[in-house]
C-alpha cells in the first residue's frame, strides 16, 4: 500500500535526526538492535496494521510538511530481563512525540501509534 499523494523524498528531507543508521537497509532487515533511519519510519507507516493505518496516514502527512526527528531509545543494560519482540520508536514532529509500537516477527511491523 502506498499513500495517495505522499511525497517520500520530502518526508526524508525533513528528518533532522542526528544519529542515523546505515543507509541501504530494508525494513525486513531491521532488528531491535539496529538504528532506525527515516526511510524505515516511512516504510513502517506505509505498511502499518489495519488498526494503525489512519493514524499512520495522519503522521505521514505531518512529516511531509514539517521537520521531524527520530528519538533515541534507551537501551536496557545489565541484569536479567525477559526477551520481548515489542519495540517502540519515538518520532517528534510539531512539538509532539508519537510512539510507534512495533512487533518484530521477524521484521518490524507497526501495530499502533500513541502520543
BAFI-3210 file (N, C-alpha, C; in Angstrom, 3 decimals, decimal comma, padded with zeros to 6 digits):
// residues 115
n [1|2|3|4|5|6|7|8|9|10|11|12|13|14|15|16|17|18|19|20|21|22|23|24|25|26|27|28|29|30|31|32|33|34|35|36|37|38|39|40|41|42|43|44|45|46|47|48|49|50|51|52|53|54|55|56|57|58|59|60|61|62|63|64|65|66|67|68|69|70|71|72|73|74|75|76|77|78|79|80|81|82|83|84|85|86|87|88|89|90|91|92|93|94|95|96|97|98|99|100|101|102|103|104|105|106|107|108|109|110|111|112|113|114|115]
n.u [000,846|000,537|000,669|-001,678|-000,670|001,531|004,682|007,593|010,306|010,292|009,507|011,675|013,668|012,893|013,570|015,558|017,235|019,946|021,532|021,870|021,221|022,867|022,688|020,682|019,623|016,907|013,494|012,797|015,132|015,683|016,337|015,847|018,184|019,291|019,818|017,219|016,313|015,132|013,838|013,003|011,062|009,121|008,478|007,414|005,125|003,779|003,245|001,584|-000,363|-003,868|-005,353|-003,797|-003,545|-004,971|-004,003|-001,355|-001,380|-002,081|000,147|002,118|001,400|002,027|004,860|005,668|005,297|006,573|009,539|011,031|011,971|013,724|013,716|016,202|016,164|016,240|018,557|018,270|020,410|022,543|021,772|019,128|016,729|013,579|013,111|011,752|009,535|008,580|008,923|009,508|009,387|010,222|008,934|009,320|007,460|006,155|006,156|005,243|005,302|005,242|004,641|005,649|004,476|005,850|006,092|008,391|008,677|009,639|010,610|010,224|006,952|004,422|002,138|000,507|-000,102|000,714|000,364]
n.v [-001,174|002,195|005,561|007,858|010,594|011,046|012,312|010,857|011,612|014,259|013,880|012,413|014,304|016,231|015,141|015,514|014,018|013,294|011,017|008,708|005,524|002,970|003,495|001,982|-000,330|-002,555|-002,546|-005,092|-006,131|-004,859|-004,999|-005,171|-004,142|-002,473|000,811|003,036|004,439|007,391|006,444|003,954|004,529|005,709|003,524|001,823|003,290|003,192|000,465|-000,241|-001,963|-002,746|-001,482|000,689|002,272|004,679|006,548|006,361|007,467|010,111|010,909|010,581|012,583|014,829|014,600|015,012|017,682|019,107|019,673|016,846|014,349|011,405|009,891|008,806|005,639|004,453|001,984|-001,097|-002,113|-004,509|-006,872|-009,337|-009,822|-010,184|-011,582|-009,749|-009,124|-006,671|-003,350|000,093|003,085|006,411|009,359|012,705|015,512|018,646|019,733|017,612|014,238|011,103|007,677|004,828|001,716|-001,270|-004,646|-007,326|-009,640|-011,630|-009,200|-005,620|-004,486|-002,133|-001,764|-000,118|003,390|005,864|008,889]
n.w [000,000|-000,803|000,179|-001,047|-002,849|-001,224|-000,533|-000,503|-000,706|000,202|002,840|003,894|003,554|005,399|007,833|010,676|012,284|014,431|014,855|012,590|011,173|009,177|005,693|003,120|004,185|004,277|005,475|006,238|007,171|009,508|012,857|016,447|017,494|015,639|014,252|013,466|010,433|008,589|006,262|007,072|009,021|007,405|005,752|007,724|008,481|006,086|005,752|007,855|010,378|009,965|012,039|012,697|010,499|009,853|011,759|010,998|008,414|009,042|010,567|008,624|006,826|008,364|008,688|006,133|005,705|007,779|009,846|011,422|013,865|014,777|017,792|020,111|021,655|024,992|026,036|027,593|030,109|031,581|034,245|034,559|032,055|030,402|027,160|024,546|021,876|021,204|020,165|020,631|018,855|018,890|017,499|016,855|016,019|015,136|017,768|019,299|020,499|019,071|019,630|018,076|018,101|017,588|016,365|016,248|013,996|011,678|010,901|011,481|012,292|012,244|014,780|016,403|017,139|019,454|021,433]
ca.u [000,000|001,269|-000,218|-002,001|-000,157|002,590|005,987|008,614|011,547|010,118|009,478|013,049|014,431|012,506|014,079|016,826|017,813|021,391|022,171|021,208|021,838|023,448|021,760|020,616|018,988|015,469|012,748|012,786|016,406|015,854|016,070|015,749|019,473|019,705|019,282|016,130|016,508|013,861|013,191|012,365|009,842|008,150|008,020|006,548|003,838|003,159|002,832|001,015|-001,503|-005,125|-005,787|-002,933|-003,395|-005,476|-003,010|-000,145|-001,560|-002,022|001,540|002,847|001,104|002,788|006,304|005,912|005,238|007,302|010,734|010,752|013,172|013,612|014,355|016,929|015,508|017,189|018,857|018,349|021,744|022,797|020,662|018,340|015,490|012,877|013,204|010,481|009,567|007,941|009,860|008,883|010,189|009,634|009,072|008,882|007,108|005,186|006,196|004,614|006,040|004,436|005,296|005,270|004,584|006,117|006,472|009,483|008,308|010,997|010,910|009,367|005,621|003,749|000,868|-000,320|000,572|000,181|001,054]
ca.v [000,000|003,447|006,670|008,687|011,951|011,130|012,586|010,213|012,388|015,427|013,407|012,076|015,551|016,978|014,493|016,105|013,197|013,409|009,701|007,881|004,227|002,753|003,570|000,809|-001,479|-002,648|-002,704|-006,505|-006,458|-004,061|-005,710|-004,250|-003,535|-001,580|002,174|003,235|005,587|007,992|005,577|002,862|005,058|005,878|002,183|001,333|003,973|002,722|-000,932|-000,385|-002,861|-002,030|-000,646|001,873|002,957|006,062|007,341|006,367|008,454|011,456|011,188|010,720|013,921|015,801|014,556|015,515|019,147|019,753|018,976|015,805|013,705|010,091|009,970|007,622|004,864|003,955|000,564|-001,743|-002,674|-005,266|-007,556|-010,281|-009,274|-011,082|-011,264|-009,206|-008,791|-005,368|-002,236|001,399|004,092|007,726|010,331|014,039|016,439|019,677|019,851|016,453|012,991|009,926|006,389|003,783|000,414|-002,246|-006,002|-007,852|-011,021|-011,322|-007,791|-004,729|-004,176|-001,139|-002,277|001,010|004,672|006,626|010,161]
ca.w [000,000|-000,831|000,468|-002,185|-002,744|-000,212|-001,125|000,333|-000,723|001,074|004,228|004,283|003,613|006,597|009,045|011,112|013,350|014,496|014,763|011,600|010,933|007,863|004,568|002,277|004,828|004,074|006,715|006,612|007,801|010,716|014,111|017,579|017,858|014,569|014,267|012,516|009,547|008,148|005,279|007,797|009,626|006,321|005,386|008,791|008,360|004,841|005,895|009,201|010,570|009,663|013,162|012,821|009,199|009,876|012,479|010,177|007,336|009,633|010,913|007,359|006,291|009,158|008,437|004,785|005,720|008,871|010,337|012,405|014,398|015,395|019,109|020,570|022,691|025,982|025,939|028,903|030,296|032,805|034,898|033,771|031,534|029,501|025,740|024,117|020,462|021,019|020,128|020,486|018,168|019,129|016,425|017,289|014,953|015,537|019,232|019,922|020,333|018,791|019,861|017,133|018,760|016,538|016,755|015,432|013,685|012,077|010,633|012,242|011,770|013,079|015,304|016,843|017,353|020,584|021,650]
c.u [000,889|000,277|-000,444|-001,480|000,951|003,936|007,081|009,894|011,443|010,121|010,878|013,876|014,108|013,044|015,432|017,421|019,323|022,086|021,381|021,956|022,396|022,396|021,755|019,997|017,484|014,785|012,764|014,067|016,643|015,447|016,135|017,077|019,992|019,127|018,249|016,388|015,156|013,108|012,447|011,057|008,756|007,605|007,099|005,167|003,072|002,584|002,223|-000,131|-002,789|-005,587|-004,999|-002,843|-003,864|-004,490|-001,711|-000,233|-001,482|-000,592|002,381|002,616|001,884|004,270|006,651|006,023|006,142|008,574|010,342|012,038|012,818|014,376|015,061|016,154|016,543|017,349|018,965|019,704|021,816|021,550|019,930|017,066|014,866|013,077|011,817|010,578|008,873|009,002|009,088|009,866|009,489|009,965|008,513|008,644|006,046|005,035|005,452|005,464|005,044|005,271|004,753|005,523|004,686|006,381|007,515|009,221|008,551|011,392|009,948|008,042|004,941|002,376|-000,061|000,554|-000,096|000,974|001,477]
c.v [001,233|004,573|007,485|010,095|012,136|011,288|012,045|011,044|013,605|015,005|013,075|013,342|016,358|016,357|015,096|015,327|013,242|012,072|008,822|006,575|004,144|002,808|002,242|-000,415|-001,421|-002,840|-004,151|-006,921|-005,684|-004,882|-004,708|-003,597|-002,593|-000,189|002,310|004,519|006,171|007,109|004,436|003,325|005,202|004,526|001,600|001,988|003,470|001,324|-001,222|-001,395|-002,069|-001,101|000,665|002,676|004,394|006,975|007,432|007,369|009,874|011,843|011,368|012,088|014,986|015,792|014,982|017,028|019,819|018,986|017,967|015,114|012,337|010,173|008,675|006,951|004,387|002,442|000,000|-002,410|-003,411|-005,935|-008,500|-009,595|-010,272|-010,634|-010,845|-008,851|-007,468|-004,280|-000,950|002,362|005,428|008,664|011,649|014,907|017,391|019,756|018,732|015,225|011,849|008,694|005,392|002,449|-000,647|-003,618|-006,490|-009,333|-011,379|-009,886|-006,922|-004,488|-003,238|-001,649|-001,161|002,231|005,357|007,923|010,289]
c.w [000,000|-000,605|-000,790|-001,938|-001,727|-000,899|-000,204|000,410|000,194|002,538|004,725|004,433|004,868|007,883|009,411|012,277|013,282|014,302|013,810|011,450|009,531|006,773|003,818|002,927|004,580|005,422|007,181|007,319|009,091|011,931|015,251|017,939|016,773|014,765|013,160|011,744|009,141|007,147|005,963|008,444|008,568|005,872|006,448|008,725|007,144|004,994|007,269|009,208|010,330|010,785|013,249|011,525|009,211|010,594|011,691|009,041|007,876|009,982|009,650|006,738|007,047|008,803|007,023|004,784|006,720|009,223|011,419|012,792|014,974|016,704|019,441|021,680|023,692|025,854|027,345|029,030|031,610|033,349|033,967|033,295|030,577|028,058|025,277|022,641|020,162|021,090|019,943|019,837|018,396|017,975|016,930|016,063|015,505|017,058|019,958|019,649|020,143|019,065|018,862|017,818|017,675|017,146|015,772|015,177|012,233|011,745|011,432|011,522|012,754|013,479|015,764|017,072|018,529|020,730|023,082]
res [x|x|x|x|x|x|x|x|x|x|x|x|x|x|x|x|x|x|x|x|x|x|x|x|x|x|x|x|x|x|x|x|x|x|x|x|x|x|x|x|x|x|x|x|x|x|x|x|x|x|x|x|x|x|x|x|x|x|x|x|x|x|x|x|x|x|x|x|x|x|x|x|x|x|x|x|x|x|x|x|x|x|x|x|x|x|x|x|x|x|x|x|x|x|x|x|x|x|x|x|x|x|x|x|x|x|x|x|x|x|x|x|x|x|x]
***
